[in-house]
Amino acid sequence: MENPLWHPFADMGAVDGDRFVITRGSGSYVWDDAGRRYFDATASLWYANFGHGRPEITQAVTAQLEKLDSYNLFGYYANEPALELASRLSSLAPVPGSKVFLASGGGDVVDTAVKIARAHFVHTGQPEKTHIIGRTQGYHGTHGFGTAVGGIPVNAEGFGPMPSGFSHVAYDSVPALEAEILRVGADRVAAFFCEPVIGAGGVLLPPEGYLEAAVEVCRRYGVLFVADCVIAAFGRLGTWFGIDRWAVRPDMVTTAKGLTGGTIPLAALLVSPEVAAPFFTGSAGAPVLRHGATYAGHPVGCAAALATLDIYEKDGLISRGRELEKPLADALAGAADHPLVAEVRAGLGFLAAVELSAEVLAADPGAPGKLQRLVRDEGVLVRPLGKGIAMSPPLVAGDEELDLLAAAIPAALSRLQG
């Protein structure tokens, strides 16, 4: 009998009997159940920023479990790790004085950001501002609002009607954003959601000046700018939050993944003091945000996050995303010249994508998945993503790992070519 585990984003008919079981990890490497070692060039799912197997996390989690294993944050309840984490994140935030709303994962904080954007305008006398604009190829998780604001059509297929009040614009066009705000009506648009570098949609880099211009358009029309940095934060782009690589002021910043290096599910939404103001008046009868997850601010997760922030600081990992972006691009230069490849996208942060040519994809739509398998055969794990493969190695990776990647991808492409 096959195991009943149902995998996310998986053809279960193909998965059954063909699982790839990871049994342990250390640093930039993981091992399968046959004992073979692989370079984890995806940092699992964009999140193992400091690699695997750090004893500091084990110690922090164990100590917290022995002290306080769990308690909720609803109403006036709090716990020490959550308070400390909120203070620490706020002190690092791109907008001074940001409030911190904790949750269990990236999808949670995306939905939270949609609700807060709409609620902010309700409580500032503009209740008609409810419309949310996303970008084509944008990915914002798989919760209800996140699926709706995401710009990958296949992710919204087969579920019936999506929530109303969402639309999308070309991911690389500021004029398209302004035109959509005017089409909907600036008095009706609440927020624009934007990944600094689009991740799951194909590792799409922003054109020069795009982010600054998009924020300026949002300011001009009174639209909140929400930076989705679930992937981009905690060193992936070489700064604490990713969006702070640019001289812009986001109204909200979503984070998760690298917040604990993936060790414990945890997410944090940073909310500028201006957007949070209606909920923090201190007066009787102030509005209450009737929203939150059971495990928001879980003390064990927060303890893991605090230990993670310590690792980033102690090991100097946050700047690594910028330091390694050129070496990663250089490592992929051999793939860029391969006849099966249409484009290599790299050079902004420690992440990249190799896109296959239109001819290859037309002849075999399953080619990205086949390429992933062939790269795995070379001892390197990458992700099939849209029209090709993507990678986002741990920030602890070095020359040895990049050399493995540089050799594995051209070898796999040649085998795919046949």
Disulfide bonds with the S-S distance in Angstrom:
none
